Amino acid sequence: MSVQLIDEQLPQTEPQEQEVIPLPPTDLPYDDGEPLESNRHRIAMNVLIASLHQAYQERNDYYTGGNMFVYYSSAQVRNKDFRGPDFFVVLDVDGTIERRSWILWEEQGRYPDVIVELMSPSTAEVDRNQKKELYEKVWKTNDYFIYDPFDSESLQGWNLSGRRKYDEINPNDRGWLWCESLGLYLGTWNGELMKEDAPWLRFYDAEGNLVLLPEELAVQEQERADTAESERDRERQEKELERERADRAESNLQQLREKLRQLNIDPDALESP
């Protein structure tokens, strides 16, 4: 999402005075009307949102959004210095409330706990520098990640350390980064989503299992159902074949007994001990 970065020094106030953050006007914009950098960026954002909902399907104490404004100061509103993370998560909030933007003074001052910026050549410098500094020093976002959906080697992440400074997150042997706040890994996955084949940024659980999207889960469940039905068909066929073999054996036995009788041999006597 494109943003206007304005570095403004606020006028100093008297020590006893405190800035009163006004309530936002009703026409406060919730996005800048500009699309994401590409269709792949849009899909990547939606994949992250849908994946987190799937991973947290039993929970409603979180909010996740993307490409929507986060309002955090009255100066920001005055300057129209709007920030819209491509993907963010706020924990320990009521996730059942519908929101068009995240307005800090309506959310008990809660900043995002996790942010992912989907980079492009035109935004990479801002994502790596100005936004990183904002999220570290002002928002104090615990986990910050950047990734270019067109570059599978571009994933980087930082975690807010005990010193309240960002420490770069070291990848595991698969190249995934651990997101402490979510208890999930972020890593690439190569495959086709929404008719586009790409190295997508995906969530993995602590055991290394890919967090499936709802449509992937539906396909998996259908495949399991089809496999189970095929197994039932196989078992039915085996039972039918067994019945046919038993019927043929019985028929052959009766034919043999009949031939013995034609030879004046009592088949029952042959079977006697």
N, C-alpha and C positions, 0 to 999 in steps of 0.2 A: 504494500500500500504506500502511495506517495504521501509524504508529510512535508509541511513547511516548518523548517527549523529556525527558530528565532532566538537569538542569544541576547536577552534584555536584562539589564541591571535594574532591579526594582528600586524605586525611591525609598530612602530610609524614613522610618517613622519614629515618633517619640517612643521612648522605652515603655511607657505605660500603655501605649496604644497597641492593639492587636488587630490584624486584618480580619475583617468579617467576610467570610466567603458567601457571596449571595447565592440564592437558589437559581438554578439555571432557567433561562427563559424557555417557554414552551416550544419555541421553534429552534432549539439547540440542535445543530446537525448531528446525525449519528454516523455518517460516513462522508467522504469527500466526493462521492459520485463517480470516482474514477475506478475502472476495473483493475484487478490485479495484473501483474506484469504479463502473464500469459495464461492460457487455459490450463497448463500444467500447474502453475502456481495456485490457481483456484481449486483444482482437484486436490492438490497436496494439502491445502488448508482444510478442506472438507473431510479428507481422510483422517487427519489428526483429530478433528472434532468428533467424528463418528467413532473412531477407535477408542477415544477416552470414554465416551458414553458406554461403549461396549464393555470396557474394562471395569467401569464403575457402575454397572447396571443395577446393582443392589443399593446404590447410594443416591442421596439427593442433597448432600451437604457440600456441594461444590458447584461452581459455575464455569463454563468454558465457552469462549466465543472467538470470533476471528473477523478481521477487517472491519472492526468497529472502534469508535473513538473511546478513549479513556480520559475522562476529565479529572484533573487533580489539583487545579488552582484557579483562582479568579483571574490572575494575571494571564494565565494560559487562555482563558475564555476571551479576555479583552483583546489579546494579541492574535487570536485565532491560530494559536500555536498547537494545533491538535495532533495527538499521537494515536495511531491505530495499529497496535500489534497484529501481525498476521494470525497469530494463535496465542491465546493466553488462558490461564486457569487460575481461579481464585478458590481457595479451600476454606472450609468451615463457614460457609454462607448458605443461605436458602437458595438452592438451585431450582426450585419450582417457580420462581418469579420470572416473568418474561421481561427482558430488558432490550432496549434498542441501542443503548450505550452504557458504559460503566462510569457512573458519576460518584466520585469518591465521597463527597459529603452526604450522599444518600446511602452509603454502604459502610458506615461506621469507620471511615478512613482506611478501608482495606484496599491495598494495592495488589496487583497480580502476584501470585506465588511462582508461577512458571510462565515464561514467554518463549515463543519460537518465532524468529523472523525468517521468512523465506526470501533469500537474497536473489539479486540479479546483478549484472554488471553495473547498472545505474544506481543501485542502493547499497552495494557491498561496503563501501567506505563508511557510510552513515551507520549501517548496522553494526560494523565492527568498532566504531569509535564513539560518535555522539550518542547513539542509542544505548550502547553498552555502558557509557558513563552515566547516563540518565537512570537506567535500570539499577545500576550499582549504588549510586550515591543519593539519589532522590527517592526512587520507588523502592529501593532495597529488595528487589525481586530475588528470591532465593536461587532459582535456576534459570539461566538464560542460554538459549541455543540459537545458532544460525545455520542455515542450510540452503544451498542453491539446488533446486530440483533438477537442474541440467548438469550438475557436477556431483557425482557420487562420492568424491573425495573431499567435499567441502564442509562436512559436518564438524562443528566446534561447539563447545559448551563450557559454561562457567558456573560455579557454585559459590554462594556467599559464605565465606569462612567465618570462624569465630572472631576474626579481626574485622569483620564486616567489610571485607574486600573480596573481590572476585578471584577465585583460584580456578585455573583451567582444569576441566575434568579429563582425566586420563581414560582413553578407550580400553575396553577389554580385548581379549584376543580375537574377537569378531569385529572389532572396530565400533562397537556400540558404546554409548555414553549413558551412565546411570543417572537418572533423575531422582534425586533424593526426596523431593517433595511428593512426587507421585508414586514412588516405589515401583517404577517401571524403567526399562531401558528405552532409549531412542536409537534406532539404527536403520540402515538402508535395507530395502527389500526390492529385488528386481522382479518385475512382472507386469501384467496388464491390468489396469484399473480404468474403468469407464472408457474403454477402447483406446487407451493410450499406454504404450509400453515404456516404462521408465524406471529409474532407481528411486523408488518412493521412500519417504521418511515414515517409519512405522514404529509402533510401540511393541515391546516384548515384555513378558512378565519376568519375575525374578528367576524362574526356572529356564528361561530362554525360549519360551513358546510365543509364537507370533499372536498378537491380539487380533483376532479375526474381525473383519467388518461384518455387519449384519447380513449382507448379501453373500459373503463368503461362508458365513456360518450356515446360512440356509442351504447353500450348495453342498456343504459338508454333511449336513443332516440328511439331505435328499440322497446323497451318495451312500450314506450309512443305511438309510431305509431301503434303497435299491439293492445294496449288498445283502441285507437281511432277507429281503424278498427272494433274491436269487438263491440264497442258502436254503430257504424254505422250499423253493421249487426243486432244488437238487435233492433234498431229503424226500420230497414226495415222489420224485422220479425213481429214486433208489428203492423206496418201498414198493412202488408199482412194479419195478423190475423183479424184485424179490418175490412178489406175489405171482408174477408170470412164470418165474423159474419153478416155484413150488407147484403151480398148476401143471406145468409141463412134466415135472417129475411124477406127479400123481397120475397124469394121463399115461405116461410111459409105463408106470407100474401096473396100471389096470390092463393095458394092452398085453403086457408080459404075462399077467395072471390068466388072461383069456387064452393066450396061446398054449400055456401049460395045460389048461383044462382040455383044449382040443387034442392034446397029446395024452389024455387020460392021466394027467398028473395033478394031484391036489396041491395047489400053491400053499394052502394053509398048512399042509403036512410038512412042506419044506421049511416053513417058518418055525415049526415046533422044535423045541430043544431035543 
